[in-house]
Amino acid sequence: MKVCVLGTGAYGVSLALILNENGHKVEMWTKFEEEANYLNQTRVSPNLKNIIIDPDIKISTDFKKTVKGADLIVIAVPAGVVDDVSKLLKKEIKANQHICIASKGIEQTTCLFVYDVLKQHVNTDKVGVISGPTFAIDVAKKVPIGLSLASTNKETIAVIKEALQNSHVKLRETDDILGVEICGSIKNVMAIAAGMLDGMGLPISTQAMLITESLNDIKELIDALGGYKYTILSFAGFGDILLTCTSTKSRNFSFGRLIGSGASKKEIDNYIETTTIEGLYTLKSIYQLIKDKQVHIPIIDLINDIIYHGKSAEELLQFLIEK
């Protein structure tokens, strides 16, 4: 089948490599001419060192041409760009095409998750969401990985499985799109808190305490917003939270560690300016969402107060004991 990947970041490239490995015709799109030229010339993503992009994978800035004739359209752009991409997709998509959302996050202005942002513009039920404990470099290296695949359309599930599943990629299906998206978004916020603990010199035992408490809070959030509580035990839930909250590869974890270690405001601001920290973007949206929905999630309130209102990271310790 033909599969197009919208977005040429590290995760989009890693998915394209799996799709190509599975024998599909793969075309990628970026709106940046400079990025397309660089990838076409070097065949290497800057964030995936020593990983060669197969010459059969086409990379273009022509959105219409890339989407045309694709059996499956994979959205792998940052959450904040999904609205713009969805508007472009609305003009080109055909009724027989399926969509796989690989982007994670929540829109800041509307507090909508990625699936709902897409659905504002694209009228189709042929949509699936993938999420799970997978760093792009690990996907690209073809190590065994597991992903949650959420959709209410059985045909879409079958198409995405055919596209991505193989001897080292496992997809576990569910129809809880909302629960999977909540987990995929909020885990970056929890990773910031876990990084704070690491920055304070606390061991994995304390981080495990945070993760456990976080899982319980997220479970209640999923339930309050209309998802299924048990989604917290999925690849998208516990799996992704465990990975993101314990790995120095996570930019969110590294950001939290800066705060916990007492780094200067200049150091922290410089990191924010030079690094994409998904958890910061998500924190503002999740904080507003739980206020709008009148859901009480104390750990979100505390992380928000530490980052934006000057509370000490050490208050996390008291919170964990007294919660």
N, C-alpha and C positions, 0 to 999 in steps of 0.2 A: 504494500500500500504506500501511498505518498503521505508523508507526515511533514508538516511545517512547524517550526519552533519559532515563536515570536519572542525575541530577546536573545542576546548573544553574551550574556554574563556567564560566569563560571558554571552555574547550575544548568542553565540552558544548554551550554556546550556539552556538559556531562551527559545530559539526557539525549542529546543528539548522537553522541557516541554509542549509547545503548541501542537507540533506534537503528542506527547504521549497522551495528553488530548483528541485529536481528534481521537484517536483509531488506529493510525498508528504504524507499527513496526519501532522502531527508533534505529539506531546504530550510535555511535559517534567515531571519529578518532582523535588522537593526535600523533605526532611523538615522544613525550616525555614519556618514560616508567614510570618515577617518577610521572608525572602528572596523567597518567592513573591509576596507583596503588593508588594514593591518593584519586581520585574521586571514584574509585571502593570500597575502604575501608570505606570512610567517607560518601559517597553519598551527599556531600555538596561542592559547588563551593566556593572558598575562598572569592570571591567578591559578593556572593549572600547569605548573612547570613540568617540562619533560613529557607532556601528554600531546601527542600529535593528532590534529584534526584530520581525519581521512579526507583525501582529495575528492571523494565522491559526494561529500557534504557541501552543498552549495550555500553561499552566504551572500545576501543581497540587501539593498535598501529599497527594493521595489516591493511594496506591501501587496499590491494587487496580484502580481505575478507569483509571489511566494504562496499566498493563500489559495490561489486558483487551483482547483482540482485535487486539493488535499483531502484525504479521507479523515484525517485527524489533525486538529489544530492545537498545539501545545502552547499555553500562555506561561511564559517564564520571565516576565519583566518584574521590576520592583512593584510593590503594592500601590505606591503612589502614582504609578503610570498606567495602571490597569484601566482607569476611566478613559484616558485618551486612546488607548489601544482598542478598547471596546467600541468606541465611536467609529474608528476606522473599520473594525471588523463588521459592524452593522451594515456597512455599504457593500461588503464583498461576500459575506457568508451565504451558502446555499443550504437548502433544507436537509440535504443528505449528509452534511458535514458534522462531525463530532468535535467536541472541545474538551481538552484536559487542562485544568488549572493547576499549575505547579507553583504559582505565586502564593505567598503567605502574608497575611497582615490584615489590617483594618484601616479604612480610609479616615483621615483625620477630621475632615469637615463634616462628614455625614455619619460617622461611626458605623459604616456598612462594611461587612466582610467582603472579600474579593468576589465570591460567587454572586452576591447581591449587586455589587457594582456592575459586573458583567451583564446581569439580567435586566438592569435598567435600560440597556441599549440593544441587547441581542435576544430576540424572542425565540428561544429554543429550549427544549428539555433534554437535549442531547449533550449534557454537560457532566463531567466528572471532576473530582478534586483529589489530587494525590498529596500525601503528607507523611512524613516519618523521619526517623533518625538517620539522616544521610547528609554528610558533608560532600560538596561537589567533588573534591579530590578523591574521595573514597568511591563514589559512583564511577568516576572516570577510570579508576584503577581496577574496576571489575571485581571488587570484593563482594561477598554475600551481603545483601541489604534487604530490608523489609519496609514496605510502604502501605499505608492505609489508602484504599481507593473508595471514595464515597460518591455515589450517584443513585438516583431513583430510576434511571433508565438502564435496563438490562442489556440492551444492544450496545450502549455506550460503554458499559463495563467490559463487555466482550471485546470491543474494538481496542480499548486501552490496554487490556491484558494481552491481546495479540501483539500490540505495538511494543510493550515494554517488558513483559515477563519472559524470563529465560532461566538458565541454570543457576544464575547468581542474583537474580532480581525476583523477589516474592511480593505479590500484591494480595492483600487481604481485604475483601470487599465489605462494605457497609452502606446503608442508605442514610446514615446520619451525617449529612453534609455540614450542618451547623456545628455539631460537636467536634468534627475533624478540624474545621476552620478555627474554632475557639482555641483548641489545643495548639494548632500550628502558629497562632498569633501570640498567645500569652506566654508561651515557653521562652520567648526572647526576653520578656520582662523578668521572669524568674531567673534567667541566666545572669542578668545584671546583679540581682541580689546574691546569687551564689558566688559571683565574682567578688562582691564586697567582702564576704566571709573569708574568701581565699586571701584577699588583700590584707585582711587583719591578721593573717597568719593562722587562721583556724583550720583544723584538719577536715578530712573528708567525712568524718563522723558528724560534724556539725552541718556540713553541706547536705548530708543525707537527711538530717532532721528537717532542714528547710524544704528539701524536695518532697518529703512525706507530707508535711503540712500544706505545701503548695498543691499537691495532688488532691487533697481533700477539699481545698478551697475551689479549685478549678472544677472539680466534680459538681459542686453545688452551683457554680456559675453556669455550667452546661445545662443543668436541670432547670435553673431559673429562667434561662433564655429559650428553653423548649427543645433542647437536644436530649441525648440518651446518656445517663450517668456512666454506663459501662464503657463508653468511648474513651474514658480516661485511661483504661487499661490497654489501649490499642497501640500500634506503632506510632500513630499520630500523637497519642497522649503520653503515657509513661515512657515509651521508647524515645521520643524526641526530646522530652523534658530531661530525661536522664543524660542524654548525649550533650545537649546544649548547656546544661548546668554543671558539667564536670570536665569540659574540655577547653583547654587553652586555645584551641583553634577557633573558638567562638568569639567573634568581635564583641558581642554583648557581655560575655564573661570577662573579657579583657578590660572592657570599659568599667565594669563594676569593680574589678580588682584595683584599678587606678583610684577610684573613690575610696575603697576600703583601706588602701595603703597610705592615705593622706596626701595624695599628689596635689600639687598646687593647682589653683584655678586655671593658670596659664596652660599647664600640661593637659588638663582635662579638656579645656576649650580647643586646644590644638588637635587632640584626638578626635573630638566631635567634628571638627572642620575637615579633617583628612580621612575620615573613616565612615562608612555607612553602618550605622548602629540601628538595626531594625527595632530593637527593644525600646529605644527612645521614642521613635515615631509611634509605635504601638501603645506605649504607656499613656500618652495623652488621650488617645482614642478610647482605650479600655477604661481609663479613669472616668472619662465623660460618659461612656456607655453605662457603667454600673450606677452612676449617679442618676442618669435619665431613667433607668429601669428600676431604680431604688433597690438594688441588690447590695448587700453588705459583704464586701471582700476586704477585710482589714489589711492584708498584706499588700494589696495594691495601693491602699491609702498611704501606708508607711513608705513604700518605695517611692511613691510620688513626692511625699514630704521630704525624703532624704535628697532627692535629686533637684527638686524645684523650690523647696522652702527651707533649706539649710539645716535640716535635722542631721544629727550624727549617725553615721552608718552603724555605730555600736548599739544603737537602739534596736537593731535587728535581734541582738542577743537576748535582750530583755523580752522582746516580743515573742520569740520562740519559746521561752520558758513559761511565760504567763499566758500564752494563747490557749 
